[in-house]
Amino acid sequence: MSQAKVLHICLGSSCFSRGNKDLVAFIKEYLKKNHLEDKVVFKGARCMGNCSKGPNMKIGEDILIEGITLTGIEQILDREFSRLK
């Protein structure tokens, strides 16, 4: 089996005030619904330094996605994790 992907979501106060609590719940449900819990390691992260562009998440070491919204998160997750399904 290939190594699990790591997904970090910023839990800094700015991202929190911009709605990342709802995003965390959505991502957890998405991973469960798509049977990705053993293929994607989902973690919270301290401030990513892009507060004005948050909420932010990072996939792996090199993909930073800024300005995440509930209306756009599923499309992002599908794009990034579709080959793991």
N, C-alpha and C positions, 0 to 999 in steps of 0.2 A: 504494500500500500504506500502511496506517496505521502510525503510529509504534510501535515495539516497546515492550512493557511491561517494566519493570525490577523484578526480584525480588532483594532483598537478604536474606541470612541472616546473623545475628550470628555472628561467629567469636571472640567474647570467651571468656575462660577459663571463666566460669560456664556459658555455653551449651554450650561444648565438653564440659565435664564432665557435662552433662545429655543428651548424645547427639547433638549436631548433626552429628558426623562421618557417622553413618548417614543422617541426614536429607539431607545434601549429596549423598551417593551416590544416594539414592532420587530426589531432585529431578532430578539430571542424567539418570538413566535415564528418568524420567517425560517430561522434555522431548524426549528422543531418541525414545522409543517413540511419542509423540503428534505428532511432526514439528513441534515448537514451538521448536526451537533458533534459528530465524531470526526468531521472533516474540516471544520472551522473553529478555531479557538477564539472566543469572543471575550475581550477584556476591556476594562475601563482604563483610561490613561490620565495622567496629570495634564495640565495645560500644554497644548501643542504650539503655543506662541502665535496663533493666527486668530486671536479673539474676535476681532472685528469682522471676520469672515465665517464665523461658526454658525451652527455646530459643525465640528470637523471630525473626520474619522480617517484612519490610516489602515491600509490593507498591505500586509507584508511589510517590507522595509522601505518601499519606494513609492507607493501610491497614496497620496494625500488628497482627500476629497473634502472640499470646503462648502459651506452653505447648504448643508443637507436639510431637506424638508420631508415631512411625512408623505407628501404627494410624489416626491421623486425617489425616495429611498428604495422602493421595490425594484425599480428599473436599474438602479445602481447595483443592487445585490444580484439581480438576475444576470447582468452583464459580467460581473466579477466572478460569480460562483456557478454559472450554468454548466460548465464542464465538469463540476464536481458532483452534480446530481445523478 
